[in-house]
Amino acid sequence: MRLAKALILALALAMALPQTASATTAREVVTRAEFAVEEFLHHLEPADPMRVFVQNAFAVIVVPGMVRGGFILGFEHGFGAMMVRDTTSG
C-alpha cells in the first residue's frame, strides 16, 4: 500500500514538472529524422535487404529522440516524423 502511494505521488510530480524544449519545432524534428534515415542507409551494404525495404517503402516513421524507461511501470516519450514518398517524383 505504501509503495502504491509512493508511485502515484512520483507519477503526479513527474506530470506536474515542465517539459524541456529540446526539439519542439516541427522543422527540427523533420531535420533530425532525415539525418537519421540518411545515416541508417549510409551504414548498410548496397545489397542489404533492409536498404531495399527502406528505399522502396511508401512511408517510414522515424523517432530520432526516443526516451524509454521503466522499473515497475514503463514509459516512452519522443518526437518523430513520418516521411512519405511522393509517388510522382519518387
Summary of the structure (lengths in Angstrom):
residues: 90
radius of gyration: 18.7
end to end distance: 57.8
largest distance: 60.4
contacts: 166
relative contact order: 0.15
helix: 44%
strand: 18%
